Amino acid sequence: MSTLDPICISAYGAITPLGNSLDEISHALQHGISGVRAIEKFNTSTFQTKWAGVPELGNQLIRWPRTGRPGGKPGELLYAEMAAEQLIGQFNPSQHYPASRIGCVIGVDEPSIDPQRCVELAHLLGPEGCNNREQLVQKATDYFRVSEMMDLDVTSVLRTIHKFVPFSGYARCHVGLCSASLQALGMARQAILDGKVDAAVVGGVSAKVTPFNLAQLEAIGALCTDPLLDGPARCRPFDQRRSGFIPAEGAVLFVVERESAIKARGGKVLARLLGYGASLAAEHIVAPHSGSLEMRLCMERALADAAVPLQDISCINAHGTSTKLNDYHESQAFEQIFGKGQVPPVTATKSMHGHLIAAAGAMEVLGTIAAFRDNFIPGVINLEQQDEAIQVPVVQKTRAAQLNYVLKNSFGMGGLAASMVLQNPAAN
């Protein structure tokens, strides 16, 4: 692509486990401060997972069961509202662009069954009604619409953001699981390049630290439940002892627009989105491709789109979930692309904030912006002994470094993968 007028991030709004400002997030990343804390939103006595990367405001304001009918405000909408309010405090695109030239692309978690509503129906029916299928179906039909059985209508996130930025251009909700928000960034960037819009609100929102989701993730063995590790120590990307991720939630929103427009109004460029690549290798419903195919393809496509030589990549911000399969296959893909012994420094900040699912990519892009601004590569905390099968240079202790180009990865279950090359605005 042409780098004469690149698409850039010019503002952010964030509610995250590490804090809500770039200063707070940068401080945590530089000093290895974990945002994984005890879950206070609901009773965790029946779960092995009692810690998560929950923003402090989420722990204070969100409760389950939710009070009121039909169930109060979902966490996603609360986070989206707070992040959007912070965003327009930095920069409101509505004051510079007509609504028709503003888009919105947001990564959102897939909706799931709302257990609270289902429990309410079960209480209403009683034991006899629950055992009678015909009566159950009839009462359920009378009691609520099908959509009310779900914990979130994903388009309601767009409506929440619309209250703050009344866009009427290109708009999408991306429900691509763990790669959703990085793919949202790629889609918004392409929409501007294609002339569909001039600016976009883009990012990710997730609030899936819930009883139902924890039960699902524990059942499939995706979470670390090692009883010998305290909560903050359970997320340990690339470590010999890793056994699953730590769930997290929050919201990170950006404004993206052309660099010429930012400079014309005297704004500040936070990062340039130089190249984007996506791929799908659905070999397995959950596991990565056995040959790391989707990981390799999306990185190769992002690097080709950015036209940045391999030797110029300063750092890789890995997906780094702390699962056995992801970390191994991601490291294999690095070596396939860069060559053995040639891989640049690798970091994985999920070790500090956990896995924000649909908001993960946006969270880690914001961390990269902090690293650009303050000249450092975050160390991976809890990395006590690197897996011998992983031979790439994972950064264990935070180091000072001038970062010019960072390759950022986000991979979703089932082979949905995305990569982006980000450029430091201080780089030539």
N, C-alpha and C positions, 0 to 999 in steps of 0.2 A: 504494500500500500504506500501511498505518498505520505511522507513525514513533514510536508510543508505546512500543513495545518491539522495536526493530529487531534483526535477526540480526547478530552481530558476530564478528570474529576476536579470540580471547583469548589465543592462544599460537601459537608456530611452532617448527619444527625445520627446519634448512636445511643442505645441502651444496652450495655454489655456486662458480662461477668467481671471484666477488668476495669470498669468505670465507663463514664459517658463522654469524656473529653479526650482529645488526642494527647494532652499532657498526662492524664491518668493512665491511659493505655500504654503510652511510651514508657512511663516510669515502671509499670508492672512488668512489661516485656524485658526491659533492660536489667531489672533486678530479680527476675525469676519469681515474681510474686503470683501465687495462684489465686484465681477467682472461683475455684471450686469450694463450695461451702455447704453446710447442712441444709437440706430441703426443709423449708418451713411452710410451704404452700399446702401440704396435706400430711396426714399421718403415714409415716414410712415404716411402721413397726412390722408389717408383713412382707417387707421387701428386703432384699440383700443390698440394694442400692439406696443409700440414705444421703448421698451427697451428689451435687450437680453444679454445673456452671450457671447458677441462677443469678441474674442481676439483683443487687440489694433491693431495688425498688420492686422487683417481681416478688421477692420473698415477703415484702411488707404489704403489698397491695392485692396479691392474688391468693385466693383460697379455694379449696375444693372440699366438700361440695360448694358450688357457687350459690349465693342467696338470690331469691327472687325468681320469677318465672318469665320468660323461658330459660333462665339460667344465668343472667347477668352478662357482663361484657367479657368475651373471650380474651385470653392473655395476648393473642396475636394483635388484636385491635388496640389494646392498651399500649403495647410496645410500639406499634405503628404510629399511634397518635403522639406519643412522647417523642419519638425519633423525628417525626415530621415537623413538630413544633420547634424542635431544636434546629432542624435543617433550615427552615425559613428564617430563623433568627440569624443564621449566617448569610444566607442568600435566598431570595425568593424569585424564582424564575418568572413568575407571573408579572413581575414588575418590569421585565425586560423583553418578554416574548408574548405574542398572542397565544391564547389557550390552544388554538388549532395547531400550533407549532411546538407544543410541549407534549411529550409522551410520558409513559409510566410503565416500567417493566419490573415486576417484583417476584422474587423467588419465595414460594410459600410451601409449607409442608402439606402433604396430602391430607385431606380431612379423614377423620376416623370416627367410629361410633362414639357417641356421647354417653358414657356410662351413667351419668346422673339422670338424664332423661329416661333411659331404659329402666333404671331402678325405680324412678317415680311411677312408670307404667306398671311395673311388677307389683308395687305396693297397692296401686289402684285396683288391679285385677284380683289379687289374692292368690293363694295356692291353687284353687280350682280353675280359675281363669287362665293361669299360666300353663296348666297341663292340657287345656282344650285348645287345639290349634285354630279351629274356626273362630272361636270366641276371641282368641288372642289377636288374630289378624283383623277382625272387625273392630275390636276396641282400639287397636293401634291406629287403624285408619281414621277412626273418629277422634282419637286423642291428639295426634299431631301429623303434620305433613312429613313426607319422607325426608326432606331436607333438614327437619328439626331433629332427626335421629343422629345427625352428624354434629361434630363439635365446632365446625367452622364452614361457612360459605366463603371460599377463597376470594371471590370478587369483592367481599366486604372489606378486604384490606385495601383494594383500589379505592373504594368509596371513602374509606377513612382518610387516605392521603389526599383525595380529591377535595376534602373540606379545607385543606391548607393550601394546596396548589391545584386550582381548577383546570386541569389539563383536558383537552379534547382530541389530542393526536393519538398516535400509535400507542396502544396499551395492551399489556399481556400479564397474566399470572403464570409463572412457570413452576410446575410441581415436580421437578426432576430430582427430588430427594436431595442428597448431599451436594450435588453439583448445581442446584437450582439458582443460587444467587450469582455465581460466577457466569453461568449461562445467561442470566438476565443482563449482566453487564455486557456480555458479548452481543446479545440481541439489540440492546439499546444503542451500542456503538454502531452496529451495522445499520440501524434505522436512520441514524444521523448521516452516515456515509451515503446512504441511498437517497437522502433528501426527503425522507418521510416526515422528519421533525428536525428542529434546530437544537433542542435541549430535551433532557429526560430526567425524571426522578427514577432511580434504579437502586436495587439492593435486595435485601432479604429480611424476612420476618419469621420467627419461629417461637412457639410456646408449647413445646411437646414434652416438657417435664411434667407429666401427668400420671396418675395411677394406671390408667389403661395402657399408655405407651411404655411405661416401665415394665409392666407385666409382660407385654409382648416382647420387648427387647431382652429381658432376662430369660424368657422362655426359649428364645432362639440362640442364646449364648453370645449375644453381640456386646454386652456390657461386661466390664471387669467387675467381678464379685469376689475377688481374692480376699478372704477374711483376715489375712495377715498384713494387709495394706490399708492405711487410712485413706479416706476419700481423695484428698488432693494428690496422693501418691499413686493412684490407680491408673492415671493416664500417663503412659510412658512410651511414647513413640520410639521405635527402633531398638528398644531395650530387650534383652534376652528374656525378661520376665513378663513382657506385655501379654495381656490376655483378653483385651476388649477395650472399648472406649468409655468415656464418661459423658453422659448426656449434658446438654447445655441449651440455653435459649437466649433470646434477645432480638434486637432489630438494629440493622445498619442501613441507612439510606444515603445515597449520593445524588448530587446533580452532575450530569455529564453534558458537555457542550464542546464546541470547537475552541481551540486555543486562541484564535484570533479574536473571537467574541469576548473571551475572558479578559484578554489584555486590553481590548478597546475600552472596557468600562473600568479598568484599573483593578480587576480581580486578581486572585491568586490561584495558580495552577498547583494542585496537590500531587497529581501523578498523570502521566500520559499513558493512554491505553494503546500500545503500539501494535499488538497482534493478538489474534484470538483463534483458537482451534477447538473443535468439538468432535466427538466420535461416539459410536455405540457398538459394543461387541457383546451381544447378549448370549454368551455361551452358557451362562448359569444365571438363575434368577437372583442370586445374592452374591456369589463369589466373583472375584475378578477373572478375566480371561486367563487361562493357564499359561499363555505366552505373553501376558501383559500387553496384549495388542491394543486395546482401547487407550491405555495410558500412553503408550508410545505414539500412537497416531495423533492424539490431540496435542501433545507437546510438539511434535514435528510440524503440525499445521500452524500452531501459534508462532513458532519460530520462523517458519517460512513467510507467514503473513507480516511479521514484524521486520523481516529481512535483517535480523541481527545475527552476526556470526556467533557460533557456539562459544568461542573463547571470550566473548564480551559479556556473557551472563555472569553477573557478580554473585548471585545466590539463587537457590531454589527454595521457595516457600512451599513445602510439600503438603499434600493432603494429610499424611501422617496421622492416621486415626488411632494408633496403638493396638490395632488388631494384627493377628499373626499374618493373615493373607495380604492385607493392603500394604503394610510396610515392606514386606518382602518383595511383592510384585512391583511396587513403585520404585524401589531401589534397583530392581532388574531393568526396568524401563529407562532409568537414568543412564545406566551403563550401556544399554543398547544405543542410545542417542549420542552420548558424549564420549563413550569409550571407557574401558576400565582404567582407573587411575586418572581420568580426565574430568570427572564430575566436579562441578563447583561446590562450594559449601552448601549444606542442606540444613534447613531448620524446619521445625514443626511446632507452631505455637498452640496447637490444641493441648499440649502438655500443661499449659497454664489456664486456658479458658474452657477446655472441654469442646465437645462437638455440637455446634449450633445447627446441625442438619441443614435446613433450607437457607439459613443465614450464615453458614460456615464460610463460604467463599468471600462474602462481603466483609465479614469480621476480619479475615486474614488479609484482605486487600487494605483495610484500614490499618492493620498492624504494619503492613509494608510501607504505607504512607508515613507512619511514625518512624520507621527505620530509615526511610529516605531523609526525613527532616533532621533526625538526630544522629545519623551516621553510625549505625550499629547493625549487627546481625544477632537476633535473639538466640540465646542458648536454649536447648531442649532440657527442661527440668525433668527430674526422675530418671534420667539416662545414667544408670549406674554401671551397666555392662552391656555394650552394644552387641546385638545378635551377631555371631560369627558368620552367619550366612549373608549378612548385609555389609558390603565392603565400601560403601560410599562414605564421604567425609561429613558425618553429622556433627553439627556444632553443639558441644556440650556446655560450654561457658560463653556467655555473651561477649562478643568481641567488637572493638571499634573498627569500622570499615566504611569507606565511601562507596555506596551502592549506586551503580549506574543503571543496570537492567536486572530485573528480578523475574524469574519464571514462576508463576503461581498456578498450582494444580487444585482441582476439586473433582472428586470421583464419586459417583453415586452407585448404590447397589444395583447389580444386574448389568453393569458395563456402560452406564451413561457417564461420560467423562468430558471435562473441559479444562483448558489451560489458557493462560493469558500472559503476555509479556508486558510488564509495566516498566516505564522509564522514569527515573528521577528527574524532576523538572530542573534540578541544578546541573544535570549532565549536559554536555555539549550536543 
